[in-house]
Amino acid sequence: MLYPTAQAWREAPHKRVLIFAMSGLGKTHVSEMLAEQGGWFHYSVDYRIGTRHMGEHIIDNLKREAMKTPFLRKMLMQDLIHFGVNVHDHDLRPVAAYLGKPGNPDQGGLPLAEYQHRQDQFRKAEIAALNDTAHFIERGQSIYGYDNFICDTGGSICEWVDPTDPNDPLLSKLAEDCLMVWIKGGEAHTDSLVARFDKEPKPMSYQPEFLQRIWGEYLNDNNIKEGDVDPDEFVRWTYAQALAHRQPRYANMAQNFGITVDACAWETITSEATFVDVIADALAAHQA
């Protein structure tokens, strides 16, 4: 690992960390806190996806919708209007809205084939954004003078890699550049995430094989056809299964490429000093 011991971590003049976990466990909160307190460059993979790697797909889709309205079509054809995507590092709603949910078009659902196409676009975008990590480490230091760097990843990082392979090319490269840190939630955290998602179901990205399996199971269990699927109910039904699917993948990532921090310990982080302490404790536990 980049920092093989707690002492090496504490004494490192340049600290570089990549954090991964399910959305909702405090990755962005701690990243923003470190950036606000100074000395840390916050690289948001979600922000990079939305602005650099998915922005054109989203804008093209807006243009297709605008072309269906005569007034907007005329304005667009005369180059009198333009579209932009307002993405924030803590708010990926424009990307989520584009990804959509599969199911009944009368309920805002997408045909499965189009949904899978957009999922694949997101997969490529997230991999590209993760591969940009080294570039932003260098950029943060050479342009802005930041000695420390934190990469705030999306929950779906585990979907596009083989976490059981110690030589996985993407994970190996990330581990060369950053200390890989998994925030491990317990049952109480899982229950909280499921309850929150149930109130406001949001689009997600899934490993293709996982999506194909759960889609078939949902149709069979409910004895319905593709066009009859309630999009919100499908993603609600899928969410807990997605958490269970991702948990062992995160665990293998931590085992082969990094360290684990319990979510309860992560919640105690209130400053750069406590962040350094929590990581040091996790490194010491990893050595033991």
C-alpha positions in Angstrom: 0.0 0.0 0.0 1.0 3.6 -0.4 1.3 4.0 3.4 2.3 0.6 4.8 2.1 1.7 8.4 0.3 4.1 10.6 3.6 6.0 11.2 4.3 6.2 7.5 0.8 7.7 7.0 1.2 10.3 9.8 4.7 11.4 8.6 3.8 11.5 4.9 4.2 15.0 3.5 1.7 14.3 0.8 -1.4 12.3 1.8 -3.5 10.8 -0.9 -6.7 8.9 -0.2 -9.5 7.3 -2.2 -12.7 6.5 -0.3 -15.3 4.0 -1.4 -18.7 2.9 0.1 -22.4 3.0 -0.6 -23.8 6.4 -1.1 -25.0 7.9 2.1 -22.2 6.9 4.5 -20.4 10.3 4.6 -17.8 10.2 1.8 -18.6 13.6 0.4 -19.2 15.2 3.8 -15.7 14.4 5.1 -14.2 15.3 1.7 -15.8 18.7 1.7 -14.8 19.3 5.3 -11.1 18.6 4.5 -11.3 20.9 1.5 -12.9 23.7 3.5 -10.3 23.4 6.3 -7.6 23.8 3.7 -4.7 21.7 2.4 -6.8 19.0 0.7 -7.8 18.8 -3.0 -11.3 17.2 -3.2 -11.7 15.2 -6.4 -15.3 14.2 -6.8 -15.7 11.3 -9.3 -19.4 12.1 -9.5 -18.7 15.7 -10.5 -16.2 14.6 -13.1 -18.7 12.1 -14.5 -21.5 14.7 -14.8 -19.4 17.6 -16.2 -16.8 15.8 -18.4 -17.9 12.3 -19.3 -21.7 12.3 -19.3 -22.4 16.0 -19.9 -22.7 15.6 -23.7 -25.0 12.6 -23.4 -27.3 14.6 -21.1 -27.3 17.7 -23.3 -28.0 15.7 -26.5 -31.0 14.2 -24.7 -32.3 17.6 -23.8 -31.9 18.7 -27.4 -33.9 15.7 -28.6 -36.7 16.6 -26.2 -36.5 20.3 -27.3 -36.8 19.3 -31.0 -40.2 17.8 -30.3 -41.6 21.3 -29.4 -42.0 23.5 -32.5 -41.0 26.7 -30.7 -37.9 25.3 -29.1 -37.0 23.4 -32.3 -37.0 26.7 -34.1 -34.9 28.4 -31.5 -32.4 25.5 -31.4 -32.1 25.3 -35.2 -31.4 29.0 -35.3 -28.7 28.7 -32.6 -30.6 31.1 -30.3 -30.6 28.9 -27.2 -28.1 26.5 -25.6 -28.3 23.9 -22.9 -26.0 23.3 -19.9 -25.8 20.8 -17.1 -25.7 22.2 -13.5 -23.9 19.4 -11.6 -22.5 19.8 -8.1 -20.1 17.5 -6.3 -22.9 16.5 -3.8 -25.8 16.5 -6.3 -25.8 14.2 -9.2 -29.5 14.6 -10.1 -28.9 15.7 -13.7 -27.0 12.4 -14.3 -29.5 10.4 -12.4 -32.4 11.9 -14.3 -30.7 10.9 -17.6 -30.0 7.4 -16.4 -33.7 7.0 -15.5 -35.5 3.9 -14.5 -36.8 1.0 -16.6 -40.5 0.3 -17.0 -43.8 1.8 -18.0 -43.3 4.9 -20.2 -46.6 6.4 -18.8 -44.9 6.5 -15.4 -41.6 7.9 -16.7 -40.0 4.6 -17.4 -37.5 3.8 -20.1 -37.5 0.7 -22.4 -35.1 -1.8 -21.0 -32.8 -1.6 -24.1 -32.5 2.2 -23.8 -32.0 1.9 -20.1 -29.2 -0.6 -20.6 -27.6 1.7 -23.2 -27.5 4.5 -20.7 -26.2 2.2 -18.0 -23.3 1.3 -20.4 -22.6 5.0 -21.0 -22.4 5.6 -17.3 -20.1 2.6 -16.8 -17.6 4.0 -19.4 -17.9 7.5 -17.8 -17.2 6.3 -14.3 -14.2 4.2 -15.4 -12.8 7.2 -17.3 -13.4 9.5 -14.3 -11.6 7.0 -12.0 -8.7 6.8 -14.5 -8.5 10.7 -14.3 -7.5 10.4 -10.6 -3.7 10.6 -11.2 -4.2 13.6 -13.4 -6.0 15.5 -10.7 -3.5 14.5 -8.1 -0.8 16.2 -10.2 -3.1 19.1 -11.1 -4.1 19.8 -7.5 -0.5 20.1 -6.5 1.1 21.8 -9.5 -1.7 24.3 -10.1 -3.3 24.9 -6.7 -0.5 23.9 -4.4 -2.4 21.3 -2.4 -0.2 18.8 -0.6 -3.0 16.4 0.2 -5.6 14.8 -2.0 -8.9 12.9 -1.4 -10.8 11.1 -4.1 -14.5 10.8 -3.4 -15.9 7.9 -5.4 -19.4 6.9 -6.4 -21.1 3.8 -4.9 -20.9 1.9 -8.1 -17.0 1.8 -8.3 -17.2 -1.9 -7.3 -19.4 -2.8 -10.3 -16.8 -2.3 -13.0 -13.8 -4.2 -11.6 -12.9 -7.6 -10.4 -12.2 -7.0 -6.7 -11.1 -10.6 -6.2 -8.2 -10.2 -8.7 -5.2 -8.6 -7.0 -4.0 -7.6 -10.5 -7.2 -5.9 -11.6 -5.8 -3.1 -13.8 -8.1 -0.2 -12.6 -7.8 -1.0 -8.9 -4.1 -1.7 -9.1 -3.5 1.7 -10.7 -5.7 3.5 -8.1 -3.9 1.7 -5.3 -0.6 2.9 -6.6 -1.7 6.5 -6.5 -3.9 6.5 -3.3 -4.6 4.7 -0.1 -7.8 2.9 -0.7 -10.3 3.2 2.2 -13.6 1.3 2.5 -16.2 2.8 4.8 -17.9 -0.3 6.1 -21.5 0.1 7.3 -23.3 -2.2 9.6 -26.9 -3.5 9.7 -28.2 -0.3 11.2 -26.6 1.8 8.4 -28.1 -0.6 5.8 -31.6 -0.3 7.4 -31.2 3.5 7.4 -30.1 3.6 3.7 -33.0 1.3 2.7 -35.6 3.4 4.6 -34.3 6.6 3.0 -34.3 5.2 -0.4 -37.8 3.9 0.0 -39.0 7.4 0.6 -37.2 8.8 -2.4 -36.2 6.1 -4.9 -33.4 7.3 -7.2 -31.8 5.9 -10.4 -28.8 3.7 -9.8 -26.1 2.0 -11.9 -25.8 -1.8 -11.9 -23.4 -4.4 -13.1 -25.0 -5.7 -16.4 -25.2 -9.3 -15.2 -26.8 -8.2 -11.9 -29.4 -6.0 -13.8 -30.3 -8.8 -16.2 -30.8 -11.2 -13.3 -33.0 -9.0 -11.1 -35.0 -7.7 -14.1 -35.9 -11.2 -15.0 -36.7 -12.1 -11.4 -38.9 -9.1 -11.0 -40.9 -9.8 -14.2 -41.3 -13.5 -13.2 -42.2 -12.8 -9.5 -44.9 -10.3 -10.5 -46.0 -12.0 -13.6 -45.9 -8.8 -15.7 -44.4 -7.6 -18.9 -41.7 -5.0 -19.4 -44.1 -2.2 -20.2 -46.1 -2.8 -17.1 -43.3 -2.3 -14.6 -43.7 0.6 -12.2 -40.2 2.2 -12.4 -40.2 3.4 -8.8 -41.3 0.1 -7.4 -38.7 -1.8 -9.4 -35.8 0.3 -8.1 -37.2 0.1 -4.5 -37.3 -3.7 -4.8 -33.8 -3.8 -6.2 -32.1 -1.5 -3.8 -31.6 -3.8 -0.8 -30.4 -6.5 -3.2 -28.0 -4.0 -4.7 -26.6 -3.3 -1.2 -26.2 -7.0 -0.6 -24.6 -7.5 -4.0 -22.0 -4.7 -3.4 -21.0 -5.4 0.2 -18.8 -8.5 -0.6 -17.3 -6.7 -3.6 -16.3 -3.7 -1.4 -14.9 -6.2 1.2 -12.7 -7.8 -1.5 -11.5 -4.4 -2.7 -10.4 -3.5 0.8 -8.8 -6.9 1.4 -6.8 -6.8 -1.8 -6.1 -3.1 -2.3 -6.6 -1.1 0.9 -8.0 -0.8 4.4 -11.4 -0.8 6.2 -12.8 1.9 8.4 -16.0 1.2 10.4 -18.7 3.6 9.6 -19.2 4.4 13.3 -15.5 5.5 13.4 -16.0 7.5 10.2 -18.8 9.4 11.9 -16.4 10.7 14.6 -14.4 12.6 12.0 -14.8 16.4 12.7 -11.5 17.7 11.6 -8.3 17.0 9.6 -6.7 15.8 12.8 -9.4 13.3 13.6 -9.4 12.1 10.0 -5.7 11.4 10.2 -6.2 9.5 13.5 -9.1 7.4 12.1 -7.0 6.4 9.0 -3.9 5.7 11.2 -6.0 3.5 13.5 -7.3 1.5 10.5 -3.8 1.1 9.2 -2.7 -0.2 12.6 -5.6 -2.7 12.7 -4.7 -3.8 9.2 -1.1 -4.5 10.3 -2.2 -6.5 13.4 
